[in-house]
Amino acid sequence: MASHATESLTLPVLGMTCASCQHHVEEALRSTAGVASARVDLMAHRASVVFDPALAARQQLVEAIRGAGYDAVLPRAGDSGVHSRDLVAESAWKAWITLAAGAVAMLLEMPLGAEMGALDHFLMRLLPWLYALPPNPVRWALLLFTAAIVAWAGRSIYVSAIRALRHGATNMNTLVSLGTAAAFIYSAFATIAPAPSRRVYYDAVLLILGFLLLGKSLESRAKRRALAALDSLSRLRPVTARRVVEGIETMVPLEEVRPGDSIVVLPGERFPVDATILEGCTTVDESMLTGESTPLEREPGGKVLAGSLNYDGAIVCRAESLGEATVLAQIARMVDEAQSSRAPMERLADRASSIFVPVVLVLAAITFIVWLLVAHSFQLALANTVSVLVVACPCAMGLAVPAALTVAVGRGAQLGVLFKGGEALERLAHLDVIVLDKTGTLTVGHPVLDAVHPLGGYAENDLLRIAAAAEERSNHPLAHALVDSARALGLTWTPADDVQIFPGRGLSARVEGYDCLLGNEAVFREYSIALPAAASPPQLGFTRLWMALDNKPAAYFDARDALRPDAAEAVTALHRTGLRVLMLTGDSAAAAAPIARQAGITEIEAALDPAGKLARIRELQQSGRRVAMVGDGVNDAAALAQADAGIAMGAGADLAQEAGDVLLLRTRPSAIPAALALARQTLRIMRQNLGWAVGYNLIGIPLAAGLLYPAFHIALTPWMAAAAMAFSSVCVLANSLRLRRWQPDALPALKTR
């Protein structure tokens, strides 16, 4: 198997109702030869499978799912959510017809009761013809009427239950099928062999099915709304593009565009690819990608992203990244993987759901036996047993965590916060300490060269030219400051050779015959190069970069960076919750102190290399702290990976983004407290959902079993139990959907213990 390349396939799965269904499908796929991994998403009703096509054909995966008692089909090009919406509409239509039929059955059954109540006397005066109908023909009419409705509306429920039982499994449909079958069979017996003491429950059968179908319809609608933010990402990119070849503009399918092609984008259109502007100026809206609500100005040389909206200029741009390589596609992939992941809290619900249905079956059997022995009433025992079977709802427990996670991931993506999974989100909600990098995180990340200080008789422009040649291949902010300054002076240079970068310290290169070394004091000490005593100390807020040529000090450069406008506000928000905020930076203390003071940070540790940052994170963790690291550079990657929650700024290096648990697409410090607040609110919703699901069953099942009936004459009829069951999942989803309207107005206090 290892010798073959694996493929990924996403299959729509039909018939899943709860976490136990999810577990059965996953096990069926994982036990198939050639399958490396399988992950089933209960919210989206799909299975993501990684398999070896040499050992497992795609159709075999479909058959494995069908063999587990569920249904699946191979995805087809051009499939959309239209079929899903049609199924929801059909389910709603069946639900309302079945509920109306149940109401009619309830009315027709009123004269068939053994005892006359106040309602019967009222109906006799209101509808005298109803009580004049002959009982036996009414029973037979109800039998045929109910059988027809059940076969039409409830077929999928019974088929699913039979398939599951055939494979030794149980699910929500098992409980409903047993309850309604018991009620229908007894009612049929009472119809065939009528007696004054035998009543019929055709209304209960129809109302149970009607409420179940209605609940599923509302649940499906709520799921679709929960997934709406995720689906919107896939709809941002146009399917065609205006390609220009030799001055001729042609509309072509997006698949025909190649890197380097010239693309025309008119005002009001979305960019089809990641591109560089060649001609024209405009403003673009990237809010759906990064959460940045302010339109951004773009001119020749500027970068634009696929899916962003072109506001007011006709643009000619050069295609750079296409298809799955675009930022939009990468964001969509990360969001999809995060939504399909499992949160640690979900494991508890999964374990409970796996034994839930068997436990309910046992409780239903006990209910029947106890009422039969105590009350000597088969009808009362049957009614309470059916109520227990249909009131139980494993669906609510199965949806409690993934529903909240799905909505939160989608809402986060709209705000420019990408969670890499449920585990990352939960970790982010349990923090004691926030560690912030300085350059690019708290500061703008674009230092400006302030002065060049030659040593040993070199000319400033010569030094700057040599330094720019060495730093041209570096992605460090100070490297950009040197290169930008040299270009502004019109300097040109020959590319450097043998460039070697020392993360967090500097680099060495061969330039114009010189062995050039650029970096901080630490790298000079490593090379045993003595710093000149005559050099003045750097001013507060300035970063110093040393340069040596042929192992002799040649110059030092002073650059300064600016604090991001919202940094102080973000730090204040973090302090307000009781979180401890630290700054760890590779910069000098003289450069870091003014930035920290402006931001409101009192704990600073400067001149740290990547190993030093990593050691400090570990030290905090060993003292029992749960630490988040926020950074954007290669030298932050190790600390991001070590921290309990790594938060990578979106404009940072790819390595930092891979190491982080959370990616902030907006390079603003204010996104940090927003991400923490959303994680905390999501965790609160998850707990509320689980509390509701567990509490509902703990109260509903005893109530349905008739626990309060002897003392208070309070009991749930079967149709009432069905209504309660149907709306339990809807309540969980509705509570989760509150996250769609969540706004990062304030960061609530985080309870860390």
Solvent accessible surface area in square Angstrom, and as a share of the most:
residue,aa,sasa,rsa
1,M,97,0.43
2,A,109,0.85
3,S,99,0.64
4,H,89,0.40
5,A,85,0.66
6,T,70,0.41
7,E,68,0.31
8,S,86,0.55
9,L,12,0.06
10,T,65,0.38
11,L,0,0.00
12,P,47,0.30
13,V,0,0.00
14,L,79,0.39
15,G,37,0.35
16,M,7,0.03
17,T,13,0.08
18,C,0,0.00
19,A,5,0.04
20,S,7,0.05
21,C,0,0.00
22,Q,8,0.04
23,H,89,0.40
24,H,51,0.23
25,V,0,0.00
26,E,7,0.03
27,E,78,0.35
28,A,22,0.17
29,L,0,0.00
30,R,121,0.44
31,S,93,0.60
32,T,24,0.14
33,A,76,0.59
34,G,8,0.08
35,V,17,0.10
36,A,58,0.45
37,S,55,0.36
38,A,4,0.03
39,R,84,0.31
40,V,1,0.00
41,D,9,0.05
42,L,2,0.01
43,M,2,0.01
44,A,25,0.19
45,H,50,0.22
46,R,60,0.22
47,A,0,0.00
48,S,30,0.20
49,V,1,0.01
50,V,49,0.28
51,F,1,0.00
52,D,0,0.00
53,P,59,0.37
54,A,63,0.49
55,L,84,0.42
56,A,0,0.00
57,A,53,0.41
58,R,109,0.40
59,Q,81,0.36
60,Q,88,0.39
61,L,0,0.00
62,V,1,0.01
63,E,84,0.38
64,A,22,0.17
65,I,0,0.00
66,R,94,0.34
67,G,37,0.36
68,A,12,0.10
69,G,3,0.03
70,Y,2,0.01
71,D,40,0.21
72,A,0,0.00
73,V,71,0.41
74,L,64,0.32
75,P,61,0.38
76,R,183,0.67
77,A,113,0.87
78,G,80,0.77
79,D,84,0.44
80,S,76,0.49
81,G,34,0.33
82,V,78,0.45
83,H,122,0.55
84,S,54,0.35
85,R,113,0.41
86,D,81,0.42
87,L,75,0.37
88,V,11,0.07
89,A,57,0.44
90,E,82,0.37
91,S,23,0.15
92,A,15,0.11
93,W,163,0.57
94,K,40,0.17
95,A,0,0.00
96,W,148,0.52
97,I,56,0.28
98,T,0,0.00
99,L,19,0.09
100,A,58,0.45
101,A,6,0.05
102,G,0,0.00
103,A,56,0.44
104,V,76,0.43
105,A,0,0.00
106,M,61,0.27
107,L,62,0.31
108,L,42,0.21
109,E,12,0.05
110,M,45,0.20
111,P,38,0.24
112,L,19,0.10
113,G,35,0.34
114,A,80,0.62
115,E,151,0.68
116,M,93,0.42
117,G,33,0.32
118,A,90,0.70
119,L,103,0.51
120,D,11,0.06
121,H,92,0.41
122,F,101,0.42
123,L,17,0.09
124,M,78,0.35
125,R,182,0.66
126,L,106,0.53
127,L,42,0.21
128,P,84,0.53
129,W,137,0.48
130,L,1,0.00
131,Y,45,0.17
132,A,81,0.63
133,L,69,0.34
134,P,74,0.46
135,P,72,0.45
136,N,75,0.39
137,P,75,0.47
138,V,17,0.09
139,R,22,0.08
140,W,114,0.40
141,A,55,0.43
142,L,1,0.01
143,L,20,0.10
144,L,120,0.60
145,F,74,0.31
146,T,0,0.00
147,A,40,0.31
148,A,63,0.49
149,I,22,0.11
150,V,23,0.13
151,A,67,0.52
152,W,107,0.37
153,A,3,0.02
154,G,0,0.00
155,R,161,0.59
156,S,73,0.47
157,I,1,0.00
158,Y,43,0.16
159,V,46,0.26
160,S,12,0.08
161,A,3,0.02
162,I,95,0.48
163,R,82,0.30
164,A,1,0.00
165,L,96,0.48
166,R,170,0.62
167,H,87,0.39
168,G,75,0.72
169,A,9,0.07
170,T,29,0.17
171,N,0,0.00
172,M,1,0.00
173,N,3,0.02
174,T,2,0.01
175,L,0,0.00
176,V,0,0.00
177,S,13,0.08
178,L,79,0.39
179,G,0,0.00
180,T,1,0.00
181,A,37,0.28
182,A,36,0.28
183,A,2,0.02
184,F,50,0.21
185,I,117,0.59
186,Y,24,0.09
187,S,0,0.00
188,A,17,0.13
189,F,95,0.40
190,A,0,0.00
191,T,3,0.02
192,I,114,0.58
193,A,37,0.29
194,P,60,0.38
195,A,27,0.21
196,P,124,0.78
197,S,77,0.49
198,R,74,0.27
199,R,98,0.36
200,V,2,0.01
201,Y,15,0.06
202,Y,0,0.00
203,D,11,0.06
204,A,4,0.03
205,V,1,0.00
206,L,0,0.00
207,L,12,0.06
208,I,0,0.00
209,L,0,0.00
210,G,0,0.00
211,F,31,0.13
212,L,7,0.03
213,L,11,0.05
214,L,13,0.07
215,G,3,0.03
216,K,59,0.25
217,S,2,0.01
218,L,59,0.29
219,E,20,0.09
220,S,40,0.26
221,R,104,0.38
222,A,10,0.08
223,K,14,0.06
224,R,78,0.28
225,R,120,0.44
226,A,3,0.02
227,L,25,0.12
228,A,32,0.25
229,A,14,0.11
230,L,21,0.10
231,D,64,0.33
232,S,19,0.12
233,L,5,0.03
234,S,86,0.56
235,R,165,0.60
236,L,12,0.06
237,R,74,0.27
238,P,39,0.24
239,V,120,0.69
240,T,56,0.33
241,A,4,0.03
242,R,50,0.18
243,R,52,0.19
244,V,38,0.22
245,V,83,0.48
246,E,170,0.76
247,G,69,0.66
248,I,121,0.61
249,E,91,0.41
250,T,69,0.40
251,M,104,0.46
252,V,11,0.06
253,P,62,0.39
254,L,22,0.11
255,E,134,0.60
256,E,80,0.36
257,V,3,0.01
258,R,136,0.50
259,P,89,0.56
260,G,46,0.44
261,D,33,0.17
262,S,31,0.20
263,I,0,0.00
264,V,18,0.10
265,V,2,0.01
266,L,64,0.32
267,P,69,0.43
268,G,55,0.53
269,E,55,0.25
270,R,75,0.27
271,F,0,0.00
272,P,6,0.04
273,V,1,0.00
274,D,13,0.07
275,A,1,0.01
276,T,11,0.06
277,I,2,0.01
278,L,69,0.34
279,E,108,0.48
280,G,31,0.30
281,C,87,0.52
282,T,8,0.05
283,T,31,0.18
284,V,0,0.00
285,D,29,0.15
286,E,12,0.05
287,S,32,0.21
288,M,60,0.27
289,L,1,0.00
290,T,15,0.09
291,G,13,0.12
292,E,20,0.09
293,S,91,0.59
294,T,74,0.43
295,P,64,0.40
296,L,47,0.24
297,E,141,0.63
298,R,56,0.20
299,E,110,0.49
300,P,72,0.45
301,G,53,0.51
302,G,18,0.18
303,K,123,0.52
304,V,1,0.01
305,L,35,0.18
306,A,0,0.00
307,G,0,0.00
308,S,1,0.01
309,L,38,0.19
310,N,0,0.00
311,Y,87,0.33
312,D,97,0.50
313,G,9,0.09
314,A,64,0.49
315,I,0,0.00
316,V,34,0.20
317,C,0,0.00
318,R,89,0.33
319,A,1,0.01
320,E,68,0.31
321,S,33,0.21
322,L,40,0.20
323,G,29,0.28
324,E,117,0.52
325,A,57,0.44
326,T,0,0.00
327,V,51,0.29
328,L,6,0.03
329,A,12,0.09
330,Q,76,0.34
331,I,5,0.02
332,A,31,0.24
333,R,103,0.38
334,M,43,0.19
335,V,3,0.02
336,D,56,0.29
337,E,85,0.38
338,A,0,0.00
339,Q,4,0.02
340,S,8,0.05
341,S,26,0.17
342,R,72,0.26
343,A,0,0.00
344,P,40,0.25
345,M,33,0.15
346,E,4,0.02
347,R,124,0.45
348,L,107,0.53
349,A,4,0.03
350,D,35,0.18
351,R,151,0.55
352,A,36,0.28
353,S,1,0.00
354,S,56,0.36
355,I,108,0.55
356,F,24,0.10
357,V,2,0.01
358,P,60,0.38
359,V,70,0.40
360,V,1,0.01
361,L,49,0.24
362,V,88,0.50
363,L,66,0.33
364,A,4,0.03
365,A,51,0.39
366,I,87,0.44
367,T,12,0.07
368,F,51,0.21
369,I,95,0.48
370,V,72,0.41
371,W,26,0.09
372,L,64,0.32
373,L,122,0.60
374,V,107,0.62
375,A,39,0.30
376,H,154,0.69
377,S,35,0.22
378,F,92,0.38
379,Q,44,0.20
380,L,52,0.26
381,A,0,0.00
382,L,11,0.06
383,A,18,0.14
384,N,5,0.03
385,T,17,0.10
386,V,2,0.01
387,S,0,0.00
388,V,0,0.00
389,L,10,0.05
390,V,0,0.00
391,V,1,0.00
392,A,0,0.00
393,C,1,0.01
394,P,0,0.00
395,C,11,0.07
396,A,0,0.00
397,M,9,0.04
398,G,3,0.03
399,L,1,0.00
400,A,0,0.00
401,V,0,0.00
402,P,12,0.08
403,A,0,0.00
404,A,0,0.00
405,L,0,0.00
406,T,0,0.00
407,V,3,0.02
408,A,0,0.00
409,V,2,0.01
410,G,0,0.00
411,R,26,0.09
412,G,0,0.00
413,A,2,0.02
414,Q,58,0.26
415,L,24,0.12
416,G,0,0.00
417,V,1,0.01
418,L,2,0.01
419,F,2,0.01
420,K,68,0.29
421,G,5,0.05
422,G,0,0.00
423,E,80,0.36
424,A,6,0.05
425,L,0,0.00
426,E,18,0.08
427,R,77,0.28
428,L,0,0.00
429,A,0,0.00
430,H,42,0.19
431,L,0,0.00
432,D,13,0.07
433,V,0,0.00
434,I,0,0.00
435,V,0,0.00
436,L,1,0.01
437,D,9,0.04
438,K,5,0.02
439,T,28,0.16
440,G,4,0.04
441,T,0,0.00
442,L,0,0.00
443,T,0,0.00
444,V,53,0.31
445,G,9,0.09
446,H,124,0.55
447,P,12,0.08
448,V,88,0.51
449,L,29,0.14
450,D,70,0.36
451,A,31,0.24
452,V,21,0.12
453,H,59,0.26
454,P,51,0.32
455,L,37,0.19
456,G,77,0.74
457,G,83,0.80
458,Y,73,0.28
459,A,56,0.43
460,E,91,0.41
461,N,75,0.39
462,D,56,0.29
463,L,0,0.00
464,L,4,0.02
465,R,57,0.21
466,I,6,0.03
467,A,0,0.00
468,A,0,0.00
469,A,1,0.01
470,A,0,0.00
471,E,10,0.04
472,E,70,0.31
473,R,151,0.55
474,S,11,0.07
475,N,106,0.55
476,H,82,0.37
477,P,27,0.17
478,L,24,0.12
479,A,1,0.01
480,H,71,0.32
481,A,5,0.04
482,L,3,0.01
483,V,10,0.06
484,D,87,0.45
485,S,28,0.18
486,A,0,0.00
487,R,139,0.51
488,A,90,0.70
489,L,107,0.53
490,G,58,0.56
491,L,31,0.15
492,T,112,0.65
493,W,45,0.16
494,T,92,0.54
495,P,84,0.53
496,A,2,0.02
497,D,84,0.44
498,D,117,0.60
499,V,39,0.22
500,Q,107,0.48
501,I,86,0.44
502,F,24,0.10
503,P,62,0.39
504,G,21,0.20
505,R,63,0.23
506,G,20,0.19
507,L,4,0.02
508,S,22,0.14
509,A,8,0.06
510,R,96,0.35
511,V,2,0.01
512,E,82,0.37
513,G,48,0.47
514,Y,67,0.26
515,D,76,0.39
516,C,2,0.01
517,L,8,0.04
518,L,0,0.00
519,G,0,0.00
520,N,42,0.21
521,E,81,0.36
522,A,32,0.25
523,V,0,0.00
524,F,0,0.00
525,R,159,0.58
526,E,100,0.45
527,Y,95,0.36
528,S,103,0.66
529,I,11,0.06
530,A,83,0.64
531,L,59,0.29
532,P,38,0.24
533,A,111,0.86
534,A,101,0.78
535,A,24,0.19
536,S,62,0.40
537,P,111,0.70
538,P,38,0.24
539,Q,123,0.55
540,L,119,0.59
541,G,18,0.17
542,F,28,0.12
543,T,18,0.10
544,R,27,0.10
545,L,16,0.08
546,W,11,0.04
547,M,0,0.00
548,A,0,0.00
549,L,3,0.01
550,D,69,0.36
551,N,100,0.51
552,K,143,0.61
553,P,42,0.26
554,A,1,0.00
555,A,0,0.00
556,Y,13,0.05
557,F,3,0.01
558,D,12,0.06
559,A,3,0.02
560,R,118,0.43
561,D,27,0.14
562,A,59,0.45
563,L,35,0.17
564,R,33,0.12
565,P,135,0.85
566,D,24,0.12
567,A,0,0.00
568,A,39,0.30
569,E,125,0.56
570,A,3,0.02
571,V,2,0.01
572,T,74,0.43
573,A,11,0.09
574,L,1,0.00
575,H,77,0.34
576,R,154,0.56
577,T,19,0.11
578,G,67,0.65
579,L,6,0.03
580,R,80,0.29
581,V,3,0.02
582,L,2,0.01
583,M,0,0.00
584,L,0,0.00
585,T,3,0.02
586,G,21,0.21
587,D,20,0.10
588,S,41,0.26
589,A,67,0.52
590,A,28,0.21
591,A,1,0.01
592,A,0,0.00
593,A,32,0.25
594,P,10,0.07
595,I,8,0.04
596,A,0,0.00
597,R,157,0.57
598,Q,103,0.46
599,A,2,0.01
600,G,40,0.38
601,I,5,0.03
602,T,122,0.71
603,E,62,0.28
604,I,64,0.32
605,E,51,0.23
606,A,26,0.20
607,A,76,0.59
608,L,36,0.18
609,D,55,0.29
610,P,29,0.18
611,A,66,0.51
612,G,20,0.19
613,K,0,0.00
614,L,33,0.17
615,A,57,0.44
616,R,39,0.14
617,I,0,0.00
618,R,110,0.40
619,E,99,0.44
620,L,4,0.02
621,Q,39,0.17
622,Q,155,0.69
623,S,81,0.52
624,G,42,0.40
625,R,103,0.38
626,R,70,0.26
627,V,0,0.00
628,A,0,0.00
629,M,0,0.00
630,V,0,0.00
631,G,0,0.00
632,D,26,0.13
633,G,17,0.16
634,V,72,0.42
635,N,29,0.15
636,D,0,0.00
637,A,9,0.07
638,A,44,0.34
639,A,1,0.00
640,L,1,0.00
641,A,71,0.55
642,Q,59,0.26
643,A,7,0.06
644,D,41,0.21
645,A,0,0.00
646,G,0,0.00
647,I,0,0.00
648,A,0,0.00
649,M,1,0.00
650,G,19,0.18
651,A,82,0.63
652,G,13,0.13
653,A,15,0.11
654,D,109,0.57
655,L,96,0.48
656,A,0,0.00
657,Q,38,0.17
658,E,136,0.61
659,A,27,0.21
660,G,3,0.03
661,D,27,0.14
662,V,0,0.00
663,L,10,0.05
664,L,0,0.00
665,L,28,0.14
666,R,41,0.15
667,T,34,0.20
668,R,98,0.36
669,P,1,0.01
670,S,38,0.25
671,A,1,0.00
672,I,1,0.01
673,P,12,0.07
674,A,10,0.08
675,A,0,0.00
676,L,0,0.00
677,A,1,0.01
678,L,1,0.00
679,A,0,0.00
680,R,14,0.05
681,Q,31,0.14
682,T,0,0.00
683,L,1,0.00
684,R,79,0.29
685,I,0,0.00
686,M,0,0.00
687,R,112,0.41
688,Q,77,0.34
689,N,2,0.01
690,L,21,0.11
691,G,46,0.45
692,W,110,0.39
693,A,0,0.00
694,V,65,0.37
695,G,23,0.22
696,Y,24,0.09
697,N,9,0.05
698,L,124,0.62
699,I,123,0.63
700,G,7,0.07
701,I,18,0.09
702,P,47,0.30
703,L,39,0.19
704,A,0,0.00
705,A,23,0.18
706,G,2,0.02
707,L,127,0.63
708,L,67,0.33
709,Y,70,0.27
710,P,95,0.60
711,A,77,0.60
712,F,134,0.56
713,H,136,0.61
714,I,87,0.44
715,A,38,0.30
716,L,33,0.17
717,T,55,0.32
718,P,11,0.07
719,W,78,0.27
720,M,80,0.36
721,A,0,0.00
722,A,0,0.00
723,A,20,0.15
724,A,37,0.29
725,M,5,0.02
726,A,6,0.05
727,F,73,0.31
728,S,1,0.00
729,S,3,0.02
730,V,27,0.15
731,C,60,0.36
732,V,1,0.01
733,L,1,0.01
734,A,53,0.41
735,N,31,0.16
736,S,0,0.00
737,L,10,0.05
738,R,97,0.35
739,L,1,0.01
740,R,88,0.32
741,R,157,0.57
742,W,35,0.12
743,Q,97,0.43
744,P,47,0.30
745,D,129,0.67
746,A,70,0.54
747,L,14,0.07
748,P,47,0.29
749,A,72,0.56
750,L,12,0.06
751,K,146,0.62
752,T,31,0.18
753,R,193,0.70
